[in-house]
Amino acid sequence: MTVAAIIPAAGRGLRLGGGLPKAFRPLGGVPLFVHAVRALRASQYVESVIVVTLPDRLAEVGSLLGPAATVVCGGESRHASVAAGLAVLPPPVDVVLIHDAARPLVPPGVVDAVVEAVLAGASAAVPVLPVVDTLKTVDGAGRVVRTIPRDTIRAVQTPQGFRRSVLVRAHAEADPAAPATDDAALVEALGIPVMTVPGSPTAIKITYSVDLLLAEALLHADLAAEPAE
Ligand code: C5P
């Protein structure tokens, strides 16, 4: 089996500040997407990495990554960016990982566990964590409607792993009117089972400035390899 990873990093999102798209924000002096490439290449299974970036950043990303990755232009949506990555997958690849550039510190053990679930026969596999907060639904006025039992709820991380044929079909048949926030949702929409494997508390998603501070601390503490629960 040949395993490749696609890293969608073509968001223009400037919410984090710093005047840079999120994937270009530095962590330990290195852009988030470079950490993401390193994290995936640290897996014993990943043979090639495709980074999807903004058209005006293509040359910069290409020269930063050198031979570590193939670099292509993304699209207007995350879905279009993943599709651009799928379009350049080399023919022998049969397992595809999709990993957000916003998760720079995913441990290699989590990447390996996702790949191993697909190699063991799953059509799709995602890393998950139990939810530690109590969950409630609220109405438009902010009033609590009810409390959601959390024992069957999981928070989903990346990389998400797929048999190539399954992901290509799920993307082709996706409903453009209902954009999905992850790739596994497209597979679920086809009625194909998605397996879970243990994620890691260090594979945090960089969304707010405080997440970057936490990631800097993790990087320096070298806790990025903390085993999953
Ligand atoms: O905005 P959000 O954090 O959900 O984006 C998830 C990932 O998708 C990010 O790594 C972002 O760069 C990527 N993305 C993309 N192309 C877009 C929009 C988002 O590759 N058009």
Residues whose N, C-alpha, C, O or C-beta is under 5 A from the ligand:
A	BS01	C5P	P8 A9 A10 G11 G13 A23 V52 G74 G75 E76 S77 R78 S81 D100 A101 A102
